[in-house]
């Protein structure tokens, strides 16, 4: 399981870093123009803190993988992480509209990839907690 935790750590670090490309890729400069200043700033701040949370979770997995698997505190953290990614999976399946990906090859591939990734994260963290 420690290998899975390390792999997850590197995946999460990469995912956090990918957030830096979002403003340009999703054209936020133009897309966010119509928002009020508070909504625009909240959007950016929340995105930053999501990326920071994912980054710190990834770093924890890379540097403390053994503790996460073997200690009570580590297993409790894994339970929390598992629940976090389960909720993210539920949002992937039921909150994002299928209009965003249905009939679009690249978007469908990305959608399926993230479903599989969220399942993987949920399963590994939950199995660690249970064992």
C-alpha positions in Angstrom: 0.0 0.0 0.0 2.9 2.4 0.6 3.6 2.3 -3.2 0.0 3.3 -3.9 0.3 6.2 -1.4 3.5 7.4 -3.1 1.9 7.2 -6.6 -1.2 9.0 -5.3 1.1 11.7 -3.8 2.8 12.4 -7.1 -0.5 12.4 -9.0 -2.0 14.9 -6.5 1.1 17.2 -6.8 0.7 17.1 -10.6 -3.0 17.8 -10.3 -2.4 20.8 -8.0 0.2 22.2 -10.4 -2.2 21.7 -13.4 -4.5 24.2 -11.6 -2.0 26.9 -12.6 -3.0 26.4 -16.3 -6.7 26.8 -15.6 -7.0 30.6 -16.0 -5.6 30.5 -19.5 -7.1 27.2 -20.7 -10.6 28.2 -19.5 -10.2 31.8 -20.6 -11.0 33.1 -17.1 -10.0 36.7 -18.0 -13.0 36.9 -20.4 -15.3 34.4 -18.7 -15.1 36.1 -15.3 -15.6 39.7 -16.6 -19.3 39.7 -15.9 -18.9 38.6 -12.2 -18.9 41.2 -9.4 -15.5 41.9 -7.8 -16.3 39.8 -4.7 -17.4 36.8 -6.8 -14.4 37.0 -9.1 -12.0 37.2 -6.1 -13.8 34.4 -4.2 -13.6 32.2 -7.4 -9.8 32.8 -7.7 -9.2 32.4 -3.9 -11.2 29.2 -3.7 -9.4 27.7 -6.7 -6.1 28.6 -5.1 -7.0 26.9 -1.9 -8.3 23.8 -3.6 -5.0 23.5 -5.4 -3.1 24.2 -2.2 -5.1 21.5 -0.4 -4.5 19.0 -3.1 -0.8 19.9 -3.2 -0.4 19.5 0.5 -2.2 16.2 0.5 0.1 15.0 -2.3 3.2 16.2 -0.4 2.0 14.4 2.7 1.5 11.2 0.7 5.0 11.4 -0.7 6.9 12.2 2.4 4.8 10.4 5.1 3.5 7.4 3.1 4.7 4.9 5.8 3.0 6.8 8.6 -0.2 7.0 6.7 -0.3 3.3 6.3 0.9 2.2 9.8 -0.2 4.6 12.4 -3.7 5.3 13.9 -3.4 9.0 13.0 -2.3 8.1 9.5 -5.2 5.7 9.0 -7.6 8.4 10.4 -6.2 10.9 7.9 -6.7 8.2 5.1 -10.3 7.9 6.2 -10.8 11.7 5.8 -9.0 11.6 2.4 -11.1 8.7 1.3 -14.3 10.6 2.2 -13.0 13.7 0.5 -12.4 11.8 -2.8 -15.7 9.9 -2.5 -17.5 13.2 -2.4 -15.5 14.5 -5.3 -16.5 11.4 -7.2 -20.2 12.0 -6.4 -19.8 15.6 -7.7 -18.1 14.3 -10.9 -21.0 11.9 -11.5 -24.0 14.0 -10.4 -23.1 17.7 -10.3 -21.3 18.3 -13.6 -23.8 18.4 -16.5 -23.3 15.7 -19.2 -23.7 18.7 -21.6 -20.0 19.4 -20.7 -18.7 16.2 -22.1 -21.4 14.2 -24.0 -20.6 13.9 -27.7 -17.2 15.5 -27.2 -14.3 13.0 -27.5 -11.6 14.8 -25.5 -14.0 16.0 -22.7 -15.5 12.5 -22.4 -12.0 11.0 -22.1 -11.2 13.5 -19.4 -14.5 12.9 -17.6 -13.9 9.1 -17.6 -10.3 9.6 -16.5 -11.3 11.6 -13.5 -14.1 9.2 -12.5 -11.4 6.4 -12.5 -9.0 8.6 -10.6 -11.5 9.6 -7.9 -12.5 5.9 -7.5 -8.8 4.9 -7.2 -8.1 7.5 -4.6 -11.3 6.6 -2.6 -10.6 2.9 -2.7 -6.9 3.1 -1.7 -7.4 5.5 1.1 -10.4 3.6 2.4 -8.6 0.2 2.2 -5.8 1.7 4.2 -8.2 2.8 6.9 -9.9 -0.6 7.0 -6.7 -2.6 7.3 
